[in-house]
Amino acid sequence: MKISIIYWSGTGNTESMAKLIQEGAVSAGAEVVLKEVGKATPADVTDADVAILGCPSMGDEVLEEGDFEPFISSVEDKISGKKLALFGSYGWGDGQWMRDWTDRMKKAGAVLVAESLIVNEAPSGDDEEKCKTFGKSVV
């Protein structure tokens, strides 16, 4: 199974999650490509068996607007029927950005293969295991 993990991270928290998710998916036998969103193309999403997308909560609980939001907009009309999973970190709020993003991807026709994963700040302890388990569950 070919998995693409594409993420944006400002402080490193979401990047840490991405690497832990990659570790879990690889341990379950997946071939995983990990890319920062600035180096990703829409084909990284469409050509993968599953695309795992990660972005922290920004501003008033929205996706990062400089790089990540334009990327999501560029693939939104290409993901109908596509298997996706979503993750990200947050420092405030209650996860509204993830609920909004999840709804948006469902409305675009994506098939979410796992419950979206959010972690407060940097993953540590149980959250590290949740990230690895998330990666395994997608496989």
NORGIQUI-V718600 format. One record per backbone hydrogen bond with DSSP energy under -0.5 kcal/mol. NH is the residue of the N-H (numbers start at 1). CO is the residue of the C=O. E is the energy in kcal/mol with one decimal. If there is no record, write none. Layout:
BEGIN
[[NH | CO | E] [NH | CO | E]]
END
This chain:
BEGIN
[[3 | 1 | -0.6] [3 | 31 | -3.0] [4 | 50 | -2.1] [5 | 33 | -3.3] [6 | 4 | -0.6] [6 | 52 | -2.6] [7 | 35 | -1.9] [8 | 54 | -1.7] [16 | 12 | -2.3] [17 | 13 | -1.9] [18 | 14 | -2.5] [19 | 15 | -2.3] [20 | 16 | -1.9] [21 | 17 | -2.7] [22 | 18 | -2.5] [23 | 19 | -2.2] [24 | 20 | -2.1] [25 | 21 | -2.5] [26 | 22 | -2.9] [27 | 23 | -2.1] [28 | 24 | -0.9] [29 | 26 | -1.9] [30 | 25 | -2.3] [31 | 1 | -3.1] [32 | 30 | -0.6] [33 | 3 | -2.7] [34 | 32 | -0.5] [35 | 5 | -3.0] [35 | 33 | -0.5] [37 | 7 | -3.2] [39 | 36 | -2.5] [40 | 37 | -1.3] [44 | 41 | -1.5] [45 | 41 | -0.6] [45 | 42 | -1.2] [46 | 42 | -2.5] [47 | 43 | -2.7] [48 | 45 | -0.6] [49 | 2 | -2.1] [50 | 2 | -1.5] [51 | 83 | -2.3] [52 | 4 | -3.5] [53 | 51 | -0.6] [53 | 85 | -2.8] [54 | 6 | -2.6] [55 | 87 | -2.1] [56 | 8 | -0.5] [57 | 89 | -2.3] [58 | 62 | -2.6] [61 | 59 | -1.2] [62 | 58 | -2.5] [69 | 64 | -2.6] [71 | 67 | -1.5] [72 | 68 | -2.8] [73 | 69 | -2.7] [74 | 70 | -1.7] [75 | 71 | -1.1] [75 | 72 | -0.7] [76 | 72 | -1.5] [78 | 75 | -2.5] [79 | 76 | -0.7] [81 | 109 | -3.1] [82 | 79 | -2.4] [84 | 82 | -0.6] [84 | 111 | -2.5] [85 | 51 | -1.7] [87 | 53 | -2.2] [88 | 117 | -1.8] [90 | 119 | -1.8] [98 | 95 | -0.7] [99 | 95 | -2.0] [100 | 96 | -2.8] [101 | 97 | -2.3] [102 | 98 | -2.9] [103 | 99 | -2.4] [104 | 100 | -2.3] [105 | 101 | -2.4] [106 | 102 | -2.3] [107 | 103 | -2.5] [108 | 104 | -1.3] [109 | 106 | -1.6] [110 | 105 | -2.4] [111 | 82 | -3.5] [112 | 110 | -0.7] [113 | 84 | -2.6] [113 | 111 | -0.6] [117 | 86 | -2.2] [119 | 88 | -1.6] [121 | 90 | -2.9] [121 | 119 | -0.6] [127 | 124 | -1.9] [128 | 125 | -0.8] [129 | 125 | -1.3] [130 | 126 | -2.4] [131 | 127 | -2.0] [132 | 128 | -2.1] [133 | 129 | -2.9] [134 | 130 | -2.3] [135 | 131 | -2.2] [136 | 132 | -2.2] [137 | 133 | -2.7] [138 | 134 | -1.4] [139 | 135 | -0.9] [139 | 136 | -0.6]]
END
